Amino acid sequence: MAVPEKLRLAIIGCGRIARKHAEAITTLPEAELTAVCDIVPERAQAFASQYKAQPYEKYEELLQRQDIDIVTIATPSGLHAEIGIAAAQAGKHMLVEKPMAMTLKSADALIAACRQARVKLGVIHQNRYNRSIQLLRGALEQGRFGKLTHGQATVRWNRDDEYYRQAPWRGTKSQDGGVLMNQSIHNIDLLQWMFGPVASVFGYTETHLRRIEMEDVGVAVLRFQSGALGIIEAASTIYPRNIEETLNVFGESGSVMIGGIAVNRIETWEFPDAAAEKQRLFDSQENDPPDVYGFGHRRLFLDMIQAVKEDRDPAIPGEEGRKAVEIILAVYRCQESKQPVGFPFTE
């Protein structure tokens, strides 16, 4: 069947992140936002009116539409796999918000359902499309770091009790997770993307200040199969506001530190041959985005549309999105067992 020139998309879940999805879709000539869905009818109606789409209260009814090519799933995290499997069975390609699932079993079930239905599954880790991150990835692929020694992913943010009171599912084990699974997962994804497969992890989590079921602080140390080491630090307790999200990569012949509000600014760029390019990179950096979600959604959605048209996997398929979930669940296991956890991790 021929793929239409303009693909029709639908958003399931009209909460906090859905506006980023809608903004990305409505700025792409190749896309049309056709329908939106939320279990709160007033929210679905208001969202639909703003973006000139058809509102739905039940995602099952939305999935029955034959004219929708791609759905984006932006519901509470505990529903991602269930809705994604239903979308696959309805023949819809999909983009799923992070985390793609709350367990490895449900992540694997979603991946299998999409493969069986021959639909595309992409996971939304939009920070991979930050210009700073793309430049870092390019330097790695060119071998400019030499042997990698260690790296660090840090999220020092503030999410107060009022944030968690806005929705009863926030901070719960079944629907959201804590600061690692919710806020820090993007940076954990970047760390593993840069350093490759994990060999083992050891970590701790604590719930110090927030009145939630899961952690508001988490730290972990990783050993990658290459022998390089990694550090994860994540907190939603930082006073009085967000301070930073940073990704650092160090090797025998290179050091790169990326910071900013959404790992969007190169702060250190050191290589033996970097003198000529450093000033140019600093002068041409993107401005800080208006929020922690960064600039990457539009590029990610465009890749998904091209993947459907070209009949290929999206750049961040389900198997790739699963990796950060595995690391976080291993840290949770460490908290329970007080022992290091080897990979591959089994729940």
Steps between C-alpha positions, in 0.01 A plus 500: 500500500633843403585732788320838474705815459364640828461259792221534753594488867307470824603575859380274782529688830463880510706579809824685566715365214227474235542862397857428394366221280236727351748781437733259319223349287342830399832646380571208265365530145504118480263462796145582604366481855168321445379385842574526871386291796479546875292332772404849621250612233547872568875471456465307175249755368715800591810341346311403186357851461844657527651273235193450280483125559225251587470426875452153650452382856586132435815405316330180375262714292783711364693189394204385290555786257651366181644833390747541788855395412694572821396537862709659772446367851538764771297348783625409849797270453331192642257502206755533220544131424130412527392778264795435270408134462141599419630749243718233340205263477308783330779535245630837618861610498589670828727726699497421873605742770773402744513264674361273231384263777532454874634143482721311257225243453257765379770669289575170329128435448462839329803440277369155405151632426639766266725253321213256458269771365782639282455852633773746597576561868698807603585616851509870582849588619509838329825617661691274262411763238655794687771653283748469787423130542524437127845663494611288797374184335684593182826546688457157659431332168810665355711351781617840625480400868732203464431259784201611706571516872181622668193718472227655709127570457364753749148636551466756778140613484218609726162328499314612811203341673262720302630342179419153632156607627399607150434138401451198730716271284814711535771345711327159516678174432248366250432811293799734524808394695728749672762749390699233313212361294325831441737797500845344451423231243585728205849562634550133590406420141767742376766354730444144380472619137847651527671219694330188366387181672498484880677219683387575856344767719481585868281774641295643781169685508330695777180692556620793706260792456209429266184324613509235231529124476823498299841669530574871486879439497692227320869433441670217314837383369518305174771288345465478125613201297782715362637540853400865522316617811186709528336705772130586527378769738132596499297712740163674497577661836730783390428829676346725388472419126654301214876555486635279222486196280850399392671226304877458524717268290874451562762300311874476449498776238175686552278670758149628430257646754149592394266697724225756474135468589458190281852367421502750217820702550861392451696622800828313441631373165860385520685292240860524373373648172211706644654849505358610167150367558443590867415865453279422201306243703453736792393788275242293312330332795123491528341726757355340809156351433199638691477183710679175583347320201749660262481537122509136389134403458459637149807315372389180672150516351643571156719190526193291592308627199795425273534154654140421407544635148831318447386180675789497747534503877494843666829627640398408856308170471351305787813292552697821552242659730504185715864548601451793739204321660723197563766713669246669728331175599844358582564796732168428671610139544826623656302704750312186602792256504790733591702303242638588155287385208645347185366539146295393323266568791216258571200620696 
